[in-house]
Amino acid sequence: ISTLVVGEHEGGKVKPSCLSAVEAAKSLSKDNSISLLLAGSGSSLREAAAIAASRHPSVSQVLVADSDIFTHPLAEPWAKLIHLIQQRGNYSHVVASSGSFGKNILPRVAALLDVSPITDVVEISDSHLFVRPIYAGNALSTVRYNGAGPCLLTVRSTSFPVAPIFDDSKSNEAPISQVDLSTFSEESIGKSRYVKLASQETERPDLGNARVVVTGGRGLKNAENFKMIEKLAEKLGAAVGATRAAVDAGFVPNDLQVGQTGKIVAPELYMAFGVSGAIQHLAGMKDSKVIVAVNKDADAPIFQVADYGLVGDLFEVIPELLEKLPEKK
Amino acid sequence: MKIMVAIKRVVDYAVKIRVKPDKTGVETQNVKMSMNPFCEIALEEALRIKESGVASEVVAVSMGPAQCVDTLRTGLAMGADRGIHVEATEALYPLSVAKLLRALVEVEKPGLLILGKQAIDDDCNQTGQMVAGLLNWPQGTFASKALDVLVTLAINDEKMEFNLLMPFGLVKVNWQQHRGIHSELQKICSDSVVLDKEKQALTVDREVDGGLETLCLDLPAVITTDLRLNQPRYATLPNIMKAKSKVIKKFTLKDLNVEIKPDFEVVQVTEPPKRKAGVMVSSVDELIDKLKNEAHVI
């Protein structure tokens, strides 16, 4: 078994979601040779490659595709690149994290290879047997891949947590090799152009990896009130999430949505305020370790998944929490 | 220019699904079926592009058993000009659907193919990307709305202002100074997929993990739609009547020369593990105590 992990990097570091993909690759088989692909250009790429090669013992090789073509995550050149590397390396598996990057690119690669990808995998039973949620997580489908071609997977990072790395010491010496791009066909590249990315700068932890998530729903009533959720998150060192209703009503931007079509989270502590608990929302958070729900409607479905439920007015509960919660360490 | 839209018939989003006792799948007999919500958004976007004058025809495609014709009729009642039904009794997977769509693109030669980003039954999120790959067309997946206008009336009456939620944050606008701005902004909002007929290109805003990404794609191209791109219209009674006389052309897999050979099998479908019942607490103090001393999470 040999696996190509499609990596992402940012600011000279391999993204945490990519490390989860490595973690998933490890569970495919005991002896699995894992090659990590990093592409882009400049110092971020070089630093990320160096870190990946030296500090992650499970990575046996780092492949670097250094070209401006890959600076932005455009599906067309990226899919061609992975296709090319797959043909050269003949890997048995190709794994990416199922964030917006992997979801966008991996199925396109699968089409080029004429195989069915298996997306959003939450459990790996063996090298060809996978579990993925269907119907917004209301059912689990166990799928066996029996194709002749490589097995392409996107994996949910919340299902493959990464053990924290404590020090900066080098524990590995994986070779870094440059991908030969001389035969890279540039046909079709240039049909898509990156224009811009509008993102919100925030000091709060990333929603996908936060230890604590504080979420607000329709019950917050307006954007002004939603600031209470942000304050509470600050106090707990938590990320802020929102329901579809809260996003649609314009309280917060799209990228904070937790649910079937938004972010999937599984923090240590998930606190939901004014969230009714639509199945589409539960699909995005029900794997959280501890769930707290505060809602004034005692019949709200969110209480059925909550470990601790409190029936009450969030406009009284949140200020009280702000006052009484201990300061974060 | 012609726009092709793929629509899928799925278990209605409001139905609480039941896993079959023999674990072979989910109960779909005697269950309400509807058009996949993401496909409705795809069709709505195609209709809006046509209404803005840059497209001449919208063709809706559905694949599967005979009942898919009902879903196509709904699409025609919303405003699609004609329908194509690819009849298939066997299960169709994204790779097969992508190949069938490629074959239909060769027949119909659309300039734009729009699909929902995923179907709410298998939640695959694959077909659009795959057909784009097979056709070697550029792809704009997870198309979304660039900016959202919010008028919080309760606050407005007093403060005479409304809030604009931009991708970058909240902007407050004085109501009286900017009376016209709301309708202007609403116009911008409805144009998240912007077609430039001269340049044969389109600009699309995509919902990605870190925010909203804007891409410019050469036509022909594939777009997949996210939830917030638009609000699909309802079919009116006159349009439902009109839809009855619209043409639905039938194709078989053989007509399109596509062979289905699945490279994976569904071994079983099970119910997800249930969470253990929790406890209700009666006060904030009790909650903090439990979180600290029982769950050890704060």
Contacts between the chains, C-beta under 8 A, distances in Angstrom:
chain1	res1	chain2	res2	distance
A	74	B	215	7.4
A	75	B	129	6.8
A	75	B	132	7.5
A	75	B	138	7.8
A	75	B	139	5.3
A	75	B	141	7.3
A	76	B	138	5.7
A	76	B	139	7.4
A	79	B	133	6.1
A	99	B	209	5.0
A	100	B	142	6.5
A	100	B	206	7.8
A	100	B	207	7.3
A	100	B	208	4.1
A	100	B	209	4.7
A	101	B	208	7.6
A	101	B	209	7.3
A	103	B	125	5.5
A	103	B	129	7.9
A	103	B	141	7.5
A	104	B	129	6.4
A	104	B	139	7.5
A	104	B	141	5.1
A	104	B	142	7.4
A	105	B	129	7.5
A	106	B	129	7.8
A	107	B	94	7.1
A	107	B	125	7.4
A	107	B	126	3.9
A	107	B	127	7.8
A	107	B	129	3.8
A	107	B	130	5.0
A	107	B	133	7.5
A	108	B	129	4.4
A	108	B	130	6.6
A	108	B	132	6.2
A	108	B	133	3.9
A	108	B	139	6.9
A	109	B	133	7.3
A	110	B	95	7.2
A	110	B	126	7.3
A	110	B	130	6.4
A	110	B	133	7.7
A	111	B	95	7.1
A	111	B	98	6.0
A	111	B	129	7.2
A	111	B	130	3.9
A	111	B	131	7.3
A	111	B	132	7.8
A	111	B	133	3.4
A	111	B	134	5.0
A	112	B	133	5.2
A	114	B	95	7.6
A	115	B	95	7.4
A	115	B	263	6.0
A	116	B	93	5.8
A	116	B	94	6.8
A	116	B	95	4.8
A	116	B	262	7.1
A	116	B	263	5.1
A	116	B	264	5.4
A	117	B	94	7.9
A	117	B	126	6.0
A	118	B	264	6.8
A	119	B	124	5.8
A	119	B	125	5.9
A	119	B	126	6.0
A	120	B	123	6.6
A	120	B	125	7.5
A	129	B	267	7.1
A	132	B	123	8.0
A	133	B	123	6.8
A	133	B	272	7.1
A	134	B	26	7.5
A	134	B	121	6.6
A	134	B	122	5.2
A	134	B	123	5.6
A	134	B	269	7.3
A	135	B	11	7.5
A	135	B	17	4.9
A	135	B	26	6.3
A	135	B	120	7.1
A	135	B	121	6.2
A	135	B	123	7.2
A	136	B	120	6.7
A	136	B	123	6.9
A	137	B	272	6.1
A	138	B	16	7.7
A	138	B	17	5.3
A	138	B	271	7.9
A	138	B	272	7.0
A	139	B	17	6.5
A	139	B	19	5.1
A	139	B	26	5.6
A	139	B	269	5.3
A	139	B	270	6.9
A	139	B	271	6.5
A	139	B	272	7.0
A	140	B	269	7.0
A	140	B	270	5.1
A	140	B	271	7.4
A	140	B	272	5.3
A	141	B	122	7.7
A	141	B	266	5.7
A	141	B	268	7.8
A	141	B	269	5.1
A	142	B	266	7.1
A	142	B	267	4.4
A	142	B	268	4.9
A	142	B	269	7.5
A	142	B	270	7.3
A	143	B	264	5.4
A	143	B	265	7.2
A	143	B	266	5.7
A	143	B	267	6.7
A	144	B	264	6.2
A	144	B	265	5.2
A	144	B	267	5.3
A	145	B	263	6.9
A	145	B	264	4.7
A	146	B	263	6.3
A	146	B	264	6.2
A	146	B	265	6.5
A	147	B	263	3.0
A	147	B	264	6.6
A	148	B	263	7.3
A	149	B	263	7.2
A	188	B	136	5.2
A	188	B	138	7.7
A	191	B	137	7.4
A	191	B	138	4.2
A	191	B	217	6.7
A	191	B	218	4.5
A	191	B	221	7.8
A	192	B	138	3.9
A	192	B	139	7.4
A	192	B	140	7.8
A	192	B	215	5.7
A	192	B	216	7.2
A	192	B	217	5.0
A	192	B	218	7.3
A	193	B	215	6.7
A	193	B	216	4.5
A	193	B	217	7.7
A	194	B	213	7.6
A	194	B	214	8.0
A	194	B	215	6.2
A	195	B	203	6.8
A	195	B	214	3.9
A	195	B	215	6.1
A	195	B	216	5.5
A	196	B	213	7.4
A	196	B	214	4.9
A	197	B	208	7.4
A	197	B	210	6.6
A	197	B	211	5.9
A	197	B	212	7.2
A	197	B	213	4.9
A	197	B	214	7.5
A	198	B	146	8.0
A	198	B	167	3.9
A	198	B	168	6.3
A	198	B	211	5.1
A	198	B	212	4.6
A	198	B	213	7.8
A	198	B	214	7.5
A	199	B	167	7.8
A	199	B	210	4.6
A	199	B	211	3.3
A	199	B	212	7.7
A	200	B	167	7.4
A	200	B	168	6.6
A	200	B	169	6.7
A	200	B	211	6.2
A	208	B	209	7.2
A	212	B	297	7.4
A	222	B	152	5.2
A	222	B	154	7.1
A	222	B	155	7.0
A	223	B	150	7.0
A	223	B	152	7.0
A	223	B	163	5.9
A	223	B	165	6.8
A	223	B	170	6.1
A	224	B	152	7.7
A	224	B	155	6.9
A	236	B	298	7.1
A	244	B	227	7.2
A	247	B	228	7.5
A	248	B	228	7.1
A	249	B	150	7.2
A	250	B	148	5.1
A	250	B	149	7.7
A	250	B	150	3.2
A	250	B	163	7.4
A	250	B	165	4.5
A	251	B	165	8.0
A	252	B	165	7.9
A	253	B	165	7.1
A	253	B	167	6.2
A	253	B	211	7.3
A	254	B	144	6.4
A	254	B	207	5.5
A	254	B	212	7.1
A	254	B	228	6.2
A	255	B	207	7.3
A	255	B	208	7.8
A	255	B	209	6.7
A	255	B	210	6.7
A	255	B	211	5.5
A	255	B	212	7.9
A	260	B	120	7.6
A	260	B	123	7.2
A	261	B	117	7.8
A	261	B	118	7.5
A	261	B	226	7.1
A	261	B	227	5.5
A	263	B	209	7.6
A	268	B	297	5.2
A	269	B	291	7.2
A	269	B	295	7.5
A	269	B	297	4.2
A	269	B	298	7.0
A	279	B	16	7.7
A	286	B	275	6.5
A	289	B	297	7.3
A	290	B	291	7.4
A	290	B	295	4.7
A	290	B	297	5.2
A	291	B	275	7.7
A	291	B	278	7.3
A	292	B	287	6.8
A	292	B	291	7.2
A	303	B	278	7.5
A	303	B	280	7.4
A	304	B	275	7.9
A	305	B	275	5.0
A	305	B	278	7.8
A	306	B	278	4.8
A	307	B	275	7.9
A	307	B	276	7.9
A	307	B	278	4.0
A	307	B	279	7.4
A	307	B	295	7.0
A	308	B	278	5.9
A	308	B	279	6.3
A	308	B	280	7.8
A	308	B	281	5.5
A	308	B	287	5.9
A	308	B	290	5.6
A	308	B	291	7.1
A	308	B	295	7.7
A	309	B	278	6.0
A	309	B	279	7.3
A	309	B	280	4.7
A	309	B	281	7.0
A	310	B	280	7.2
A	310	B	281	5.3
A	310	B	282	7.6
A	310	B	283	7.7
A	310	B	284	7.3
A	310	B	287	5.6
A	311	B	280	6.9
A	317	B	284	5.9
A	320	B	284	4.4
A	321	B	284	5.9
A	321	B	287	7.8
A	321	B	288	7.4
A	324	B	284	6.2
A	324	B	285	6.9
A	324	B	288	5.8
A	325	B	288	6.4
A	325	B	298	6.8
A	326	B	292	7.6
A	326	B	298	6.7
